[in-house]
Amino acid sequence: MPTALVQGDDRLLPDDLPELPLIDYELMLAHVYAGTFGTTIDQNVDCPDCSKKFSVAFYLGTWLSSIRDAVKPDRERTFDGAPYVLPTQSILKSVKRDQRVLARRLWQGGTDLHPEKITEFEAEVARACPILADDIESPCPRCGEIVRKRFVLRNHLASRLRTWLHRLLADIHVLASCYHWSAADILDLPRQTRVALVDTIQVQRGRARSSR
Ligand SMILES: [Zn+2]
């Protein structure tokens, strides 16, 4: 993932990822998504009232710029008169996801935060460092009921990558069984060539089946 985003001497290394604030990591996932699958996201939704299935599209770019404005990365982050740092994967791991210990680790005020302030502090951190997720709302085209669906970018990306990998493995299987090429040779083909060859093989196999 880091190589996909930053080239040259300043590029991030895989070991740097756990040290990134979670919001930066999430925004990198969004860039990887946009670069791989484009900026339109289609979500399939089922209406709970009339069971109608329909699709809702939204644009990653608009959504991301509103999130970037909301988190304002250059602003100094303070809470209750003291600075705080944003959570990273390695901080979360070190506190074993215990919320109280996490608050103590993030807030740099010297003493412990007052227990009454912890919930308020957690809300502040969640605002400054959100997980990229949204509740999609859309009226059902059949009955008009508002249908809601939770969208989590990292889950959606993982699901798209799994589907993409499945398709790639199926392509490798088809080409290897037809031409007896190695997986490495097949992966060296330009994507369009690979897809065109697989389509041709499938069409020929379909014709052979129907002429039997
Ligand atoms: Zn409906």
Boltz pocket constraint, residues with backbone or C-beta under 6 A from the ligand:
constraints:
  - pocket:
      binder: B
      contacts: [[A, 47], [A, 48], [A, 49], [A, 50], [A, 51], [A, 52], [A, 140], [A, 141], [A, 142], [A, 143], [A, 144], [A, 145]]
      max_distance: 6.0
